[in-house]
Structure formats: C-alpha cells, structure tokens
Amino acid sequence: MPLNDNNSKEDNMGRSPNEGGGFSHAQNQYHAVSLSGGKDSTCLLLLMIERGMPIDAVISADTGMEFPEMYEHLARVDDFLYRERGLHITTLRHPMGFEWLMFEEPKQKKSSLENRARLGVSPYGNGWPGIRVRWCTGQLKTHLINKEDKRLKKEKNAIHYVGIAADEAWRCKDDPQTLYPLVEWGITEAQALQACYDRGFDFGGLYEIYHRASCWCCPFQRIDELRKLRRHHPELWAKLLELDGRAIAQFGDTPLGRFKQGWTVAELDARFAAE
C-alpha cells in the first residue's frame, strides 16, 4: 500500500535510513520519543530507528493495567531498541498505582468532602473513571508524560516525538518542540499497524481481537470489547468482577460505583453468559 500521493519511486516506508524522514536535527537538541506501546507509537519508533533519526530517550507510562501481551510487546521493543541504539525504555509510574487511586486516595478538597458526605460516599478513592473525570488517564499517563516532557524541554532543549497517525491529525498540538512524524509522512492507523506486523511486532495478537489495545479494565470500552475480554482473557475478566464488587461496596449505586451507565460488570457477565 503506498504511503504517499506523490510520484516518487519509493513510498514513505521505503525511504532509506539516512534520509531522516524529512526532519532536520540541530546538534544541541535532545530527542525524546513517546511510546504508549500501541501500534502508532510503536510504528513511529521503529521507523525512526530504521531511518537513522536521532533518539536520546524513549519514554513510556505504565498504568499497571495493560494486557499481559502488551507488557511482552514492550519488552520485545526494549530489546530491539537496546540492540539498535544502546538505549532502554524509560518507564514512568505513579508511586501508588491504579487500585490505590481507585479505592484509597484521600480526598482533600472541601467541596469534594462535603459532596461525598451529603451522598454518604466514602471520602477515599476516585471510584470508576467517568466521562467528566478521567482520573486514570490523567494521573497514570498524561500527568507523568507531560511532567517529563516539560522537564526535558526546559533542561535539554528537547524535541518530543509523538506517534499520532495521519488520520487522527486533529489530535496534534501547536507546539514547535513537539513533532508528529506519522502525520508528516502520511501514515494512517491501518498502515502503522501493518508496518509493525511487517517488522515482526504482532502485539501478541491483541489487534486481531480488540479494536484498541489500551487498559483492559477501561469502562469506556464498547460492550463488544468487554464480551471479547470475557472470552479471551478470563483471568482479567475475573479481576474486573473483583474490582467492580469492591467499587459497589465502597461507593454504592453512584457514578463512582457504576462501571458503565446502566451496567455493573456482574450484570454484563450474566448477559454474556446467557448469549
């Protein structure tokens, strides 16, 4: 599948390594690549290595709630990165982790404490993430990456490379120190996945089952994705049932205690079993 619309003899995937993907590189700059482990960020890293582009750090945030296959994939990417560039992935983690944030983090804002007291809800924990408060993404990913990004830009004049595909270019931010090479190269999500497959990275088959390979416990998944989770990862489904039982016991029938609007995990389990 061609990856550009021009009449050049080689498409973007076929560009020779010393061409650097069309980006110029100042010698006094530090080059940091974000790696979620998904298809787009993995494709970006593989192509940057392949094209001889400078890489000084690869930064990833571990939520602690990724699929086992994703951890295996990241270990393979780390091995490849070390062989090719002598670098290891820098992994950032929240000091307490997902379950502490969900059930134990003490609430401190007066308004939050008053509201919880009025509703008879525990003053500890955030409960299930909701559309208005996606604390999981914020505290376990975005905050950690953004903090490190700002530090590197301030201390090392860093350029930050982010793996957003061309068909999601609307997600790009207007920041001269943040680059989006997949957008520049015209590589779509589907092409990014194929590029990973072509280079021997198959994510343990995750993308053959799921639409996204993000956290397995995400309440924003489609119902069908949860049906697949129950079928293909019964051990994770059992853990999800446990988490939901704890949430209901601690937060009751409130948005914090409800996994999805209109559904508990136990209710989904009964639904799927009856199908």
C-alpha positions in Angstrom: 0.0 0.0 0.0 1.6 3.3 -1.0 2.1 5.8 1.8 2.2 9.0 -0.1 0.4 10.5 -3.0 3.4 11.8 -5.0 5.1 10.1 -7.9 8.4 9.3 -6.1 9.8 5.8 -6.7 9.7 4.9 -3.1 6.9 5.3 -0.6 7.4 6.6 2.9 8.0 3.2 4.3 10.7 2.6 1.7 12.7 5.7 2.4 16.3 4.9 3.1 17.6 5.3 6.7 19.9 8.2 6.1 17.2 10.4 4.8 15.9 11.0 8.3 12.3 11.1 7.3 12.3 14.7 6.1 13.2 16.2 9.5 16.3 18.4 10.2 18.1 17.9 13.5 20.0 20.5 15.4 23.1 19.1 17.2 22.3 20.8 20.5 18.8 19.3 20.8 17.7 16.2 22.8 15.3 13.9 21.0 12.7 12.1 23.2 10.1 9.7 21.8 6.8 8.9 23.5 5.9 5.2 23.5 2.5 4.0 24.7 3.2 0.6 23.2 0.2 0.8 20.8 0.5 0.5 17.0 1.1 4.1 16.2 3.8 4.9 18.7 5.5 1.6 18.0 5.5 2.3 14.3 7.0 5.7 14.9 9.8 4.3 17.0 10.6 1.5 14.5 10.7 3.9 11.6 12.8 6.5 13.4 15.3 3.7 14.2 15.1 2.4 10.6 15.6 5.9 9.1 18.6 6.8 11.3 16.8 9.6 13.1 18.4 10.7 16.4 16.9 9.2 19.6 18.1 10.1 23.1 15.3 8.8 25.1 12.1 6.7 24.7 9.5 7.5 27.4 6.6 5.3 28.4 4.0 5.5 31.2 2.9 2.2 32.8 -0.6 2.2 34.2 -0.2 -1.2 35.7 -3.4 -2.3 34.0 -2.1 -3.2 30.5 -2.7 -6.5 28.8 -0.1 -9.2 29.5 0.6 -9.3 25.8 1.3 -5.5 25.8 4.0 -6.0 28.5 5.5 -8.7 26.4 5.4 -6.5 23.4 7.1 -3.6 25.3 9.8 -6.0 26.5 10.5 -7.0 22.8 10.6 -3.4 21.7 13.0 -2.6 24.6 15.3 -5.4 23.5 15.2 -4.2 19.9 15.9 -0.6 21.0 18.9 -1.7 23.0 20.3 -3.7 20.2 19.9 -0.9 17.7 20.7 2.2 19.8 22.0 1.0 23.1 19.0 2.6 24.9 16.3 1.2 27.2 12.8 2.5 27.5 12.4 4.9 30.4 9.2 3.8 32.2 7.2 6.2 34.3 4.8 5.0 37.0 2.5 6.6 39.6 4.1 5.9 43.0 0.9 4.2 44.3 -0.8 2.8 41.3 -4.3 2.3 39.9 -6.0 0.4 42.8 -4.8 2.9 45.4 -6.1 5.8 43.3 -9.4 4.0 42.7 -10.1 3.0 46.3 -7.7 4.6 48.8 -6.6 8.1 47.7 -7.9 10.5 50.4 -10.0 13.3 49.1 -8.8 16.7 50.3 -10.9 19.4 48.6 -13.6 20.8 51.0 -16.2 20.8 48.3 -15.5 17.2 47.4 -15.6 16.1 51.0 -18.9 17.9 51.6 -20.5 16.4 48.5 -19.4 12.9 49.4 -20.7 13.4 53.0 -24.0 14.5 51.6 -24.3 11.5 49.4 -23.0 9.1 52.0 -20.0 8.2 49.9 -16.5 7.2 51.2 -14.0 10.1 51.4 -11.4 7.8 50.0 -10.7 6.8 46.4 -11.9 8.0 43.0 -14.1 5.1 42.0 -14.6 4.2 38.4 -13.4 6.8 35.9 -16.1 8.8 34.3 -16.5 10.9 31.2 -16.2 14.1 33.2 -13.3 12.9 35.4 -11.0 10.5 33.6 -8.5 10.4 36.5 -6.9 7.2 35.2 -5.6 8.8 32.0 -4.7 12.0 33.8 -2.8 10.6 36.8 -1.4 7.4 35.3 -0.4 8.7 31.9 -0.8 12.3 30.8 0.5 13.9 34.0 3.6 11.7 34.1 4.4 12.2 30.4 3.7 15.9 30.4 5.8 16.5 33.5 8.8 14.7 32.0 8.2 16.4 28.6 8.4 19.8 30.2 11.5 18.9 32.2 13.3 17.7 29.1 12.3 20.7 27.0 13.5 23.1 29.8 16.7 21.3 30.8 17.8 19.8 27.5 16.0 21.8 24.8 14.3 18.6 23.9 12.2 17.8 20.8 9.3 15.5 21.7 8.2 13.0 19.0 4.6 11.7 19.3 3.0 8.8 17.4 -0.3 10.2 16.1 -1.4 8.8 12.8 -2.3 10.9 9.8 -6.0 10.1 10.1 -6.0 11.5 13.6 -4.1 14.7 12.9 -6.8 16.7 14.7 -5.2 15.5 17.9 -1.9 17.3 17.2 -1.0 20.3 19.3 0.6 23.5 18.0 4.0 23.3 19.8 7.2 23.9 17.9 9.1 21.4 20.2 6.6 18.6 19.6 6.7 16.7 16.2 4.3 14.2 14.7 6.3 12.3 12.1 3.5 9.9 11.1 1.3 12.8 10.2 4.2 14.4 8.2 4.7 11.1 6.4 1.0 10.5 5.7 0.9 7.2 7.6 -2.6 6.1 8.7 -3.5 3.9 11.7 -4.0 0.9 9.4 -0.7 1.5 7.8 1.1 1.9 11.1 -0.3 -1.5 12.3 0.8 -3.1 9.1 4.3 -1.6 9.4 4.6 -3.2 12.9 3.5 -6.5 11.5 5.9 -6.3 8.6 8.8 -5.8 11.1 7.8 -8.7 13.3 5.9 -7.0 16.0 2.4 -8.5 16.3 1.4 -7.4 19.8 0.7 -10.9 20.8 -2.4 -10.9 18.6 -4.2 -8.1 20.6 -5.2 -6.2 17.5 -6.6 -9.3 16.0 -9.1 -9.4 18.9 -9.6 -5.9 20.1 -10.2 -2.5 18.4 -7.8 -0.8 20.8 -5.0 -2.3 23.0 -5.4 0.1 25.9 -6.0 -0.8 29.6 -8.1 -3.9 29.9 -10.2 -2.5 32.7 -11.3 0.6 30.9 -15.0 1.4 31.5 -15.2 3.3 28.2 -14.8 0.2 26.1 -17.6 -0.9 23.8 -19.8 -3.7 25.1 -18.5 -6.0 22.4 -14.9 -5.3 23.5 -15.9 -6.4 27.0 -17.5 -9.5 25.6 -14.2 -10.3 23.9 -12.3 -9.7 27.2 -14.5 -12.2 29.0 -13.9 -14.8 26.2 -10.2 -14.3 25.5 -8.9 -13.1 28.9 -11.0 -14.8 31.6 -8.4 -14.1 34.2 -8.6 -10.4 33.6 -12.4 -10.6 33.5 -12.3 -12.2 36.9 -10.2 -9.3 38.2 -12.6 -6.9 36.7 -15.5 -8.6 38.5 -13.5 -8.2 41.7 -12.8 -4.5 41.2 -16.4 -3.8 40.4 -17.6 -5.6 43.5 -15.2 -3.5 45.6 -16.4 -0.3 43.9 -20.1 -1.1 44.6 -19.4 -2.0 48.2 -17.4 1.3 48.7 -19.3 3.8 46.6 -22.8 2.2 46.2 -25.1 2.9 43.3 -23.4 6.2 42.3 -21.4 7.2 39.3 -18.2 6.3 41.3 -19.5 2.8 41.9 -21.0 2.1 38.5 -18.7 0.6 35.9 -20.8 1.7 32.9 -24.1 3.6 32.8 -26.8 1.0 33.2 -24.4 -1.9 33.8 -22.3 -3.5 36.5 -19.7 -6.0 35.5 -21.7 -8.7 37.2 -24.8 -7.8 35.1 -22.6 -7.8 31.9 -21.3 -11.2 33.0 -24.8 -12.6 33.3 -25.8 -11.1 30.0 -22.8 -12.6 28.2 -23.3 -16.0 29.8 -26.9 -16.1 28.5 -25.9 -15.3 24.9 
